[in-house]
Amino acid sequence: MFSHIMVGSNDIEKSQGFYDAVFAAIGAKPGRRDDKGVNYAHQGALLMVRPPLNGQAATNANGATVGFTIDSPEQVDAWHAAGVSAGGTSVEDPPGIRQGTFGPLYLAYLRDPDGNKLCALHRMPVE
């Protein structure tokens, strides 16, 4: 359904350090820079980090979360730890299992250096 997700940043260097760290923790390649910002591709998904085109400051979307599918609970934990070490902020409950509408999920939440809310999600096997 989605072709890409774009988040705003006021400091591309800082954002690239953060996103390179969280994506390295799940086996993804570092971001690729272009004249507009930094781009990440992993398992068919694309995330772009850009300063706003209108020249205004980037702000995070109240109520919005960008979710990433992660292969295992261990990778979710590594993603979360890498994000905190790279300048992100842990939010909500600590990483762990939560019951979702479609079964159990292993989740972790971070805010990136610009305040964008991120979620690492691993769908647990249904027993």
C-alpha positions in Angstrom: 0.0 0.0 0.0 2.8 2.5 0.8 5.6 3.5 -1.6 7.6 5.4 1.0 7.6 7.3 4.2 9.3 10.7 4.7 10.2 12.3 8.0 11.4 15.8 8.5 14.7 16.7 10.1 16.4 19.9 11.2 19.9 18.3 11.3 20.5 15.7 8.5 23.9 14.8 9.9 22.5 14.0 13.3 19.6 12.1 11.8 21.8 10.1 9.6 23.9 9.0 12.6 20.7 7.9 14.4 19.1 6.1 11.5 22.4 4.5 10.4 22.7 3.0 13.9 19.1 1.7 14.2 19.1 0.2 10.8 22.6 -1.4 11.2 21.1 -3.1 14.3 18.7 -4.9 12.0 21.1 -5.7 9.2 20.2 -2.8 6.9 22.8 -0.7 5.0 23.7 2.9 5.9 21.7 5.7 4.3 22.5 7.1 0.9 22.8 10.9 0.7 21.6 13.0 -2.1 21.1 16.7 -2.5 17.7 16.5 -0.6 18.6 14.4 2.4 19.3 10.8 3.3 17.5 7.7 2.0 17.2 4.2 3.5 16.0 1.0 1.7 15.5 -2.3 3.4 13.3 -5.3 2.6 11.4 -3.4 -0.1 10.6 -0.4 2.1 11.9 3.2 1.7 12.4 5.8 4.3 13.6 9.3 3.4 14.8 12.0 5.9 14.6 15.5 4.6 14.5 19.1 5.8 11.0 20.5 4.9 10.8 21.9 1.3 9.1 25.0 2.5 12.1 26.2 4.5 10.2 26.0 7.8 11.5 24.0 10.8 10.7 20.3 10.8 8.2 19.2 13.5 7.0 15.8 14.4 3.4 14.8 13.7 1.3 14.6 16.8 -0.3 11.2 16.9 1.8 9.7 14.0 4.1 6.7 14.3 6.4 5.2 11.7 6.5 1.4 12.2 9.3 -0.9 11.0 8.8 -4.7 10.6 11.6 -6.4 12.5 12.7 -10.1 12.1 12.9 -11.1 15.8 12.5 -9.9 19.4 16.3 -9.8 19.7 16.6 -7.4 16.7 13.8 -5.2 18.2 15.9 -5.0 21.4 19.1 -4.2 19.4 17.2 -1.6 17.3 16.0 0.1 20.5 19.4 0.0 22.2 21.1 1.4 19.1 18.6 4.2 18.9 19.0 5.3 22.5 22.8 5.1 22.1 22.6 7.3 18.9 20.6 10.1 20.5 17.1 8.8 20.4 14.7 8.7 23.3 12.9 5.6 24.6 9.2 6.3 24.9 6.2 4.3 26.1 6.8 1.0 27.9 10.1 -0.8 27.7 10.5 -3.2 24.7 8.4 -6.3 25.1 5.3 -8.3 24.2 1.9 -6.6 23.9 -1.4 -8.1 22.8 -2.5 -6.6 19.5 -5.8 -6.9 17.6 -4.2 -9.6 15.4 -2.2 -11.4 18.1 0.9 -10.8 20.2 3.4 -8.3 19.1 7.0 -7.6 20.4 7.3 -3.8 20.3 9.7 -1.0 21.1 9.2 2.7 20.7 11.7 5.6 20.2 11.7 9.2 19.2 14.4 10.2 16.8 16.6 13.3 17.4 13.9 15.5 15.7 11.0 13.9 17.8 9.5 11.7 15.2 8.0 8.6 16.9 9.2 5.2 15.6 8.1 1.7 16.4 10.0 -1.6 15.9 7.4 -4.4 15.5 7.9 -8.2 15.4 4.7 -10.3 15.1 5.0 -13.2 17.5 3.7 -16.6 16.5 0.1 -17.2 17.6 -0.1 -20.3 19.8 
